[in-house]
Structure formats: C-alpha cells, structure tokens
Amino acid sequence: MDRKINVTIYNENFHESTIPQLKTVYPESIHGALRSFLEKDSDIGTLRIATLEDHEEIMTQEVMDDTDVLIWWGHAKHPDVSDEVVDRCAKRVLEGMGLIALHSAHASKLFQKLLGTETYWVRWREAGEKVRLWNLAPNHPITQGIGETFVVPHDETYGEPFGIPNPDELIFLSWYQGGEVFRSGCTWHRGEGKIFYLQDGHETFPIYYQPEIQKIITNAVKWACPIKRACKIDRGGPNTPALETYELEDHDFLLLDAKDHPAFQK
C-alpha cells in the first residue's frame, strides 16, 4: 500500500477515570495501551484518540473521512455515545472504513447498527478465568504470527449463545475454565467495509500488553484497511436512465391496469 494507515481509536475511558486501581493495570488508559504498540508499526500513519468526553469534537466528518480503520472499545456508557457520531461512523464503514470492535464493543450502538441483531446478548461473568483461544483460520491475514492456540491468563468470561449474525469468517474460538465456549474472533463485510470483532480485553486485566493480542490487533488493522480511503458508489436513483438503447414492443403497457394487459388475457 502506497499510503500509511490512519487509525482512530475510540475508548470510552470511563473505568480508568473513575476507578483508581485501574491505573495500575492501564496507566495511560486502554487507548494508551493500544496506541503504544500500533505507533511502533511502520505501516501506521496518523493515530487519533477519542474518548466519551470528547468524541463529538474529535470524531468529526473530516476526521472520519481521513480514517482508514476505527478501533472501538466501550463498556458501561454505550447509551451516552452520540447518535450522530454513530451514524457518521456507520456510513464510513459502508464506504470502506475498517472497524475493529474490542471486548464489550459488541454491545455498542455502532456494532448493533452495522450487524443488525441483538449483538449485546452473551452469557458472562467476572471471574478472572483462564481463556484458551484456538486459531481456526491459520492462513488468514489476521492470524499471521499466531500459533494454533494460546492462553490469556485472566479475562472476563463470555459464553454462547452470542447474538451476532453468522460471521463471514470464524477466526478464533475461546474456551474458558468454567466450561463455556465463545466465538471470540469474527469477521463480517458491510458495504465496502470490513469488520473484525475480538472478545479479549476486560479493563481489569493487562490483556492489551500481551504479545499475541497486540499481534492480532495489528494484523486486523492491516486487513481491515481499504485500498481506497473511501469508495462512494453511485447507486442511481428513481427512474435511472437506461444504459442501452432499446424499443419497447408495447409503449402503452404502463397506462394499462394489470388485469387489462394482454399478458393477462385468456
């Protein structure tokens, strides 16, 4: 690719701002942890950060038009996200912008709008259980550098049934110590855009510092990046002119009631 990949990270930043203990897990908040490894990659260009507090000012139409891939992390404050921003981002995905939805972003307004189902529906508990992820797509761009399986030492437990539409690709399947399994890495295409969901990343565990998780997210950003920053397709409109010149056999058929048309006469 000739250009750098421009990335915008939205992180709710509510827990890190209100629970002092989380500063020991993410001293620079979750968005800081994501930025810390992405900015080291030579393919990454402009990196922007938006939080719930400033997302309406940061995630303008101009900024989103300049964004190749949007990373979204949210949890407790999904309803407080601006509907205007959600609509803007959804439209950009349809035009080609990639979306990486992390952890509880499955319940975000943006994810639900794009996938069209009750994506917030999962079994869950906060128990700090070990998670084993199985790589089901070893030849996929997102899984390059990832082995057959790896372990996240502690995470929030998610379990099926998960209210997503059937994925275009199932990339990772997770098993938890309590016995649950979960479709933890999935892709979809919406319009011209690519979407990847990764379950791992509860705010109380340093999961975004784990090398395998960093590699997956970096790979996903490159996979989701569109060839062109925006692909705005002309889909025509009412009474779109014909592309070919032709003659109708019956020029009056539009003026007839269906019951009177010769095709319906016995």
C-alpha positions in Angstrom: 0.0 0.0 0.0 1.4 3.4 -1.0 -0.1 5.3 1.9 0.1 5.0 5.7 -2.9 3.6 7.6 -4.7 6.3 9.5 -6.3 4.9 12.7 -8.8 6.5 15.1 -9.2 4.8 18.5 -12.4 5.4 20.4 -12.1 4.3 24.1 -14.9 5.1 26.5 -12.3 5.8 29.2 -14.9 5.7 31.9 -13.5 3.0 34.1 -9.9 4.2 34.0 -11.2 7.7 35.0 -13.3 6.6 37.9 -11.6 3.5 39.4 -8.1 4.5 40.8 -7.0 0.8 41.0 -7.1 0.5 37.2 -4.3 2.9 36.8 -2.0 0.1 37.9 -3.4 -2.0 35.0 -3.5 0.7 32.3 -1.5 3.7 33.5 -2.3 5.5 30.2 -5.8 4.1 29.8 -6.8 1.4 27.3 -6.4 3.8 24.4 -2.8 4.5 25.5 -2.0 0.8 25.6 -3.4 0.3 22.1 -1.5 3.4 20.8 1.7 2.2 22.4 2.1 -0.8 20.1 0.4 0.5 17.0 2.5 3.6 16.7 5.6 1.4 16.5 4.4 -0.2 13.3 5.9 1.4 10.2 2.6 1.0 8.3 0.6 3.1 10.7 0.2 6.8 9.9 -1.9 9.3 11.9 -3.2 7.9 15.2 -6.1 9.8 16.8 -7.7 9.2 20.2 -11.3 9.9 21.1 -13.0 9.3 24.4 -16.6 9.6 25.6 -15.8 13.0 27.0 -14.6 14.5 23.7 -15.8 12.1 20.9 -18.2 14.6 19.4 -15.4 17.1 19.0 -12.8 14.6 17.8 -14.8 12.3 15.5 -15.9 14.9 13.1 -16.8 14.2 9.4 -13.4 15.5 8.4 -11.6 13.2 10.8 -13.6 10.1 9.9 -13.1 10.8 6.2 -9.4 10.7 6.9 -9.6 7.5 8.9 -8.8 4.1 7.3 -9.6 2.0 10.4 -11.6 2.7 13.5 -10.9 0.8 16.7 -13.8 0.8 19.3 -13.7 0.0 23.0 -16.7 0.6 25.1 -18.5 -0.9 28.1 -20.6 1.0 30.6 -21.6 4.1 28.7 -22.8 2.8 25.3 -26.1 4.8 25.5 -24.2 8.1 26.0 -22.4 7.9 22.7 -23.7 10.5 20.2 -26.2 9.0 17.7 -24.8 11.5 15.1 -21.3 10.1 15.6 -22.6 6.5 15.4 -24.4 7.3 12.1 -21.3 9.0 10.7 -19.1 6.1 11.6 -21.6 3.5 10.2 -21.8 5.4 6.9 -18.0 5.5 6.7 -17.8 1.7 7.2 -20.2 1.3 4.3 -17.9 3.5 2.3 -14.9 1.3 3.1 -13.5 2.3 6.5 -12.5 -0.8 8.6 -13.9 -1.4 12.1 -12.2 -3.3 14.9 -14.6 -3.9 17.8 -12.9 -4.9 21.0 -14.4 -6.7 24.0 -17.6 -5.1 25.2 -17.9 -3.1 22.0 -20.1 -5.9 20.9 -22.9 -4.0 22.8 -22.1 -0.6 21.3 -24.7 1.2 19.2 -22.3 1.2 16.2 -21.8 -2.6 16.3 -25.5 -3.3 16.6 -26.4 -0.8 13.8 -24.0 -2.4 11.4 -24.7 -6.1 12.2 -28.5 -5.6 12.7 -29.0 -8.1 15.5 -29.0 -8.2 19.4 -25.2 -8.3 19.5 -25.2 -7.4 23.2 -26.6 -10.8 24.0 -23.9 -13.1 25.7 -23.5 -15.2 28.8 -20.9 -13.5 31.0 -19.3 -13.4 34.5 -16.4 -11.5 36.0 -14.3 -14.4 37.5 -10.8 -13.8 36.1 -10.7 -17.3 34.5 -8.1 -18.6 32.1 -9.0 -18.5 28.5 -7.6 -20.7 25.7 -8.0 -19.3 22.2 -8.0 -21.6 19.2 -6.8 -20.3 15.9 -9.4 -21.7 13.4 -8.0 -19.8 10.4 -4.3 -20.3 10.3 -4.0 -19.0 6.7 -5.9 -15.7 7.4 -4.1 -12.3 7.4 -5.4 -11.7 11.0 -3.7 -14.8 12.4 -0.3 -14.5 10.9 2.3 -14.9 13.6 -0.2 -16.6 15.9 0.1 -20.3 16.7 -2.5 -23.0 16.8 -3.6 -22.0 20.3 -2.6 -19.6 23.1 -3.7 -18.7 26.6 -4.9 -15.4 28.1 -4.2 -15.9 31.8 -7.2 -14.0 33.1 -10.2 -12.4 31.4 -13.9 -11.8 31.8 -15.9 -14.9 30.8 -18.1 -14.8 27.8 -20.2 -17.7 26.6 -22.6 -18.7 23.9 -25.3 -18.0 22.7 -23.9 -14.8 21.2 -26.4 -12.6 19.5 -24.4 -11.9 16.3 -25.4 -12.8 12.8 -23.4 -15.7 11.4 -19.8 -14.5 10.8 -18.4 -14.3 7.3 -15.3 -15.9 8.9 -14.8 -17.5 12.3 -11.2 -16.7 13.2 -10.9 -17.6 16.9 -12.9 -19.9 19.3 -12.3 -19.5 23.0 -12.7 -22.0 25.9 -13.0 -20.8 29.5 -12.1 -22.6 32.7 -15.8 -22.7 33.7 -16.7 -24.7 30.6 -18.1 -22.0 28.2 -17.0 -21.6 24.6 -17.3 -18.4 22.6 -16.9 -17.2 19.0 -14.2 -14.7 20.1 -12.8 -13.6 16.8 -15.2 -13.0 13.9 -15.3 -11.0 10.6 -18.0 -9.5 8.5 -18.3 -7.3 5.4 -20.8 -4.4 5.4 -21.0 -2.4 2.2 -17.4 -1.8 1.2 -16.0 -2.0 4.8 -14.5 -4.9 6.8 -15.4 -5.6 10.5 -13.4 -7.7 13.0 -14.6 -8.4 16.5 -12.1 -9.6 19.2 -13.6 -10.5 22.6 -10.5 -10.3 24.7 -9.7 -7.1 26.7 -11.5 -6.6 30.0 -10.4 -3.4 31.7 -9.2 -5.1 34.9 -6.6 -7.3 33.2 -3.5 -6.2 31.2 -4.6 -8.1 28.1 -3.6 -5.4 25.6 0.0 -5.8 26.7 0.0 -9.5 25.7 2.1 -10.0 22.5 -0.4 -12.3 20.9 -3.2 -9.8 21.3 -1.1 -7.0 20.1 -0.2 -9.0 17.0 -3.8 -9.9 16.3 -5.0 -6.3 16.5 -2.1 -5.0 14.4 -2.9 -7.7 11.8 -6.6 -6.8 11.9 -5.9 -3.1 11.3 -3.9 -4.0 8.1 -6.6 -6.5 7.0 -9.4 -4.0 7.5 -7.7 -1.1 5.8 -9.4 -0.3 2.5 -7.5 0.0 -0.8 -9.1 3.4 -1.2 -9.9 5.5 1.9 -13.5 6.0 0.7 -15.5 4.2 -2.0 -18.7 6.2 -2.5 -20.7 4.2 -5.0 -23.3 5.9 -7.3 -26.3 3.7 -6.9 -28.5 5.6 -9.2 -32.0 6.7 -8.2 -35.6 6.7 -9.2 -36.2 6.3 -13.0 -32.5 5.9 -13.6 -31.8 6.2 -17.4 -31.2 3.0 -19.3 -27.7 2.2 -20.3 -28.7 0.7 -23.6 -30.9 2.0 -26.4 -34.0 -0.3 -26.9 -37.6 -0.3 -28.2 -40.5 -1.5 -26.1 -42.9 -3.7 -28.0 -45.9 -2.1 -26.3 -45.4 1.6 -25.5 -48.8 1.7 -23.8 -48.4 -1.0 -21.2 -47.6 1.4 -18.4 -51.0 3.0 -18.9 -53.0 -0.2 -18.5 -54.3 -1.8 -15.3 -52.7 -5.2 -14.8 -55.9 -7.0 -15.4 -56.3 -5.3 -18.8 -52.8 -6.1 -20.1 -52.6 -8.6 -23.0 -50.4 -10.9 -21.0 -53.3 -11.5 -18.5 -55.9 -12.1 -21.2 -57.0 -15.6 -21.9 
